[in-house]
C-alpha cells in the first residue's frame, strides 16, 4: 500500500483531490509530464461531454434543461459555447488525437474546411496556437472571399464588456474569436426564423468581416 505523507500526497504518486493536486517530493519529471498529458486529455474530453450533454438536453428537454443546468451549478454561457462547438462536429468527425480547443478554432468554417484544417493540424502536430496562426496566414487579403472591411466602432457598457471578456475566458477562447463565434451563433438562430439567401447570391459583394476591438462606451 502506498504510504501517505503530510498534505495528502502519496509516496510515488500524484494525488487528485476535489480542490487540486498533491505532489510527492520524489515525483519524477516523467511522472509530472505524463500527469499533464492525462489532465489535458481529461479537460478536452470533459468539454465534449458537457457540450453533448447540453445539446441532448436542449433537444430532448426543451422546457426543462435550463433548470438542470442551474441545479448542477454549471456556467450556462460556457456550456452554450461547448454545445455550439459540439453541434458543429458530430462524433464521427471529432479527432481523438486533437484537443477540443483545436476543433473550437475551426468550428466557424464549413465542414469540408474544418476537416482539411484538422487533418493538417494532426499531420503536422500543430498546437492550438500554430493552428490559429496558420488559419490567419491562409487568409489572402486580395481574394474576394477573404476581403476585410472595417466595421463601425462598437460602443458598449463597461460592465457588459467585462462580462463578455469573462465569458470568453471561461470558454478558453480568444476574445475576438469569442465575439465572432457569438455572432455566428446568433446568425444561425435568426436565420432559422426567416429565409435569407447566402451572401454569394445577393447583389453585394461577399466580404469577410474583421471585428474591431470592443471598447466600453464613454
C-alpha positions in Angstrom: 0.0 0.0 0.0 1.4 3.4 -0.8 2.3 5.5 2.3 0.5 8.8 2.8 2.6 11.8 3.5 1.7 15.1 5.1 -0.6 17.3 3.0 -2.3 14.3 1.5 0.4 13.3 -1.0 1.0 9.6 -1.6 4.6 8.3 -1.9 5.4 8.0 -5.6 2.0 9.2 -6.8 0.3 12.4 -7.6 -2.9 12.6 -5.6 -6.0 14.1 -7.1 -8.4 15.9 -4.7 -11.6 17.9 -5.3 -9.6 21.1 -5.0 -6.4 20.3 -6.7 -3.3 18.1 -6.9 -0.9 16.9 -4.2 2.6 16.2 -5.3 5.0 13.8 -3.5 8.5 15.2 -3.1 10.1 12.4 -5.1 7.9 12.8 -8.2 9.9 12.4 -11.3 9.8 14.7 -14.3 8.4 11.9 -16.4 5.6 11.4 -14.0 4.9 15.1 -13.8 4.9 15.3 -17.6 2.5 12.3 -18.0 0.2 13.8 -15.4 -0.1 17.0 -17.5 -0.9 15.0 -20.6 -3.6 13.0 -18.8 -5.1 16.2 -17.4 -5.1 17.7 -20.9 -7.0 14.7 -22.3 -9.5 14.8 -19.4 -10.1 18.5 -19.9 -10.6 18.1 -23.6 -12.9 15.1 -23.1 -14.9 16.9 -20.5 -15.6 19.8 -22.8 -17.1 17.4 -25.4 -19.0 15.7 -22.6 -20.5 18.9 -21.4 -21.3 20.1 -24.9 -23.0 16.9 -25.8 -24.9 16.9 -22.5 -26.3 20.3 -23.1 -27.1 19.6 -26.8 -29.1 16.5 -25.7 -30.9 18.5 -23.1 -31.8 21.3 -25.5 -33.2 18.8 -28.0 -34.9 16.4 -25.6 -36.0 18.6 -22.7 -36.6 22.0 -24.3 -38.7 23.3 -21.4 -36.6 21.9 -18.5 -32.9 21.7 -19.4 -32.1 25.2 -18.1 -33.3 24.1 -14.6 -31.0 21.1 -14.7 -28.0 23.4 -15.7 -28.8 25.7 -12.7 -29.2 22.7 -10.4 -25.8 21.3 -11.1 -24.1 24.7 -10.8 -22.5 24.9 -14.2 -22.0 28.2 -16.0 -24.6 28.4 -18.8 -22.7 30.6 -21.1 -19.7 28.2 -21.0 -21.9 25.3 -21.7 -23.5 27.1 -24.6 -20.1 27.6 -26.1 -19.3 24.0 -25.7 -22.7 23.0 -27.1 -22.2 25.2 -30.2 -18.9 23.5 -31.0 -20.4 20.0 -30.3 -23.1 20.7 -32.8 -20.6 21.7 -35.4 -18.9 18.3 -35.1 -20.8 15.0 -34.9 -18.8 12.3 -33.1 -17.5 10.7 -36.2 -15.7 13.9 -37.3 -14.0 14.6 -34.0 -10.3 13.9 -34.0 -9.2 11.8 -31.0 -5.7 13.0 -31.5 -6.6 16.7 -31.2 -7.9 18.6 -28.2 -11.3 20.2 -28.1 -9.6 23.6 -28.5 -8.4 22.7 -31.9 -11.9 22.0 -33.0 -13.1 25.3 -31.5 -10.6 27.1 -33.7 -12.2 25.9 -36.9 -15.8 25.5 -35.8 -17.0 28.6 -37.7 -15.7 27.2 -41.0 -17.7 25.0 -43.4 -17.4 21.2 -42.7 -15.1 20.5 -45.6 -12.6 23.2 -44.4 -12.9 22.1 -40.8 -11.8 18.6 -41.9 -9.0 19.9 -44.0 -7.5 22.1 -41.2 -7.9 19.4 -38.6 -6.2 16.9 -40.8 -3.3 19.3 -41.4 -3.1 20.1 -37.7 -3.0 16.4 -36.8 -0.5 15.6 -39.6 1.8 18.5 -38.7 1.5 18.1 -34.9 0.3 21.7 -34.6 -0.5 23.2 -31.3 -3.6 25.4 -30.9 -1.5 28.5 -31.4 0.1 27.1 -34.5 -3.3 26.2 -36.0 -4.6 29.7 -35.2 -1.5 31.2 -36.8 -1.9 29.1 -39.9 -5.6 30.0 -40.2 -4.7 33.7 -40.1 -1.9 33.3 -42.6 -4.1 31.5 -45.0 -6.4 34.4 -45.5 -5.4 36.2 -48.7 -6.3 39.9 -48.4 -6.5 40.1 -52.2 -9.1 37.4 -52.6 -12.8 38.2 -52.9 -13.8 35.7 -50.2 -11.4 37.0 -47.6 -11.5 40.8 -48.3 -11.6 42.6 -45.0 -13.6 45.7 -44.1 -13.6 47.9 -41.1 -16.7 47.8 -39.1 -18.1 50.7 -37.2 -16.8 51.1 -33.6 -18.9 49.1 -31.2 -19.9 51.0 -28.1 -21.0 49.0 -25.1 -21.4 49.4 -21.4 -18.3 48.7 -19.4 -20.0 46.0 -17.3 -21.2 44.3 -20.4 -17.7 44.2 -22.0 -16.3 42.8 -18.7 -19.0 40.1 -18.7 -18.1 39.2 -22.3 -14.4 39.0 -21.5 -15.1 36.7 -18.6 -17.3 34.5 -20.7 -14.5 34.3 -23.3 -12.0 33.3 -20.6 -14.5 30.7 -19.3 -14.7 29.3 -22.8 -10.9 29.3 -23.1 -11.2 31.4 -26.2 -9.6 34.5 -27.7 -11.9 37.5 -27.0 -12.2 38.5 -30.7 -12.8 34.8 -31.7 -15.4 34.5 -29.0 -17.2 37.6 -30.3 -17.2 36.2 -33.8 -18.5 32.8 -32.5 -21.3 34.5 -30.6 -22.3 36.5 -33.7 -22.3 33.3 -35.7 -24.5 31.5 -33.2 -26.9 34.5 -33.2 -26.9 34.4 -37.0 -27.7 30.6 -37.0 -30.6 31.2 -34.6 -32.1 34.2 -36.5 -31.6 32.6 -39.9 -33.7 29.6 -38.7 -36.6 32.0 -38.4 -36.5 33.7 -41.8 -35.4 32.7 -45.3 -32.3 34.7 -46.3 -30.2 33.7 -49.3 -26.5 33.2 -48.9 -24.3 36.3 -49.3 -22.9 34.9 -52.5 -26.4 35.1 -54.1 -27.0 38.7 -53.0 -26.1 41.7 -55.2 -23.5 43.0 -52.7 -20.0 41.5 -52.8 -19.3 38.8 -50.3 -16.9 40.0 -47.7 -15.0 38.7 -44.6 -15.7 41.0 -41.7 -12.9 41.9 -39.4 -14.4 42.7 -36.0 -12.7 45.6 -34.2 -11.8 45.7 -30.5 -14.8 46.3 -28.4 -14.4 49.3 -26.2 -16.6 50.4 -23.3 -18.9 53.3 -24.1 -17.6 56.5 -22.7 
